[in-house]
Structures are given as structure tokens and as C-alpha cells.
């Protein structure tokens, strides 16, 4: 729950109202976004152009 609330700034009640499967889906999507951002941050600038 904290993972979703931290990244989306959603209040605890809103996150708690999500079904478990939906919370898991959001966690996977957030993790994928973070992986993509990390990959871009570690590549030399020439490869990003």
C-alpha cells in the first residue's frame, strides 16, 4: 500500500478501497516505470538521442 501511495500520492483510504488484484497491478506498473527510468539514467547520453 505504501508503495502505491508514495508514487501516486493517493490517500490511504483510496488505496485500501482497491481490490487486492488491482493493487498488485498498480505495483507492477509502477515497478516497470521505475525500471525504465533507471535504465535511461544509466545509459550514456548519446544512446538516448
QUIUR-V637917 format. One line per field, one symbol per residue. phi: phi as a letter, one per 30 degrees, with the letter a starting at -180 (. if undefined). A space follows every 50 residues. Layout:
BEGIN
phi=???
END
This chain:
BEGIN
phi=.deddddchddedddddddedddddddddddddddddddddcddedddd
END
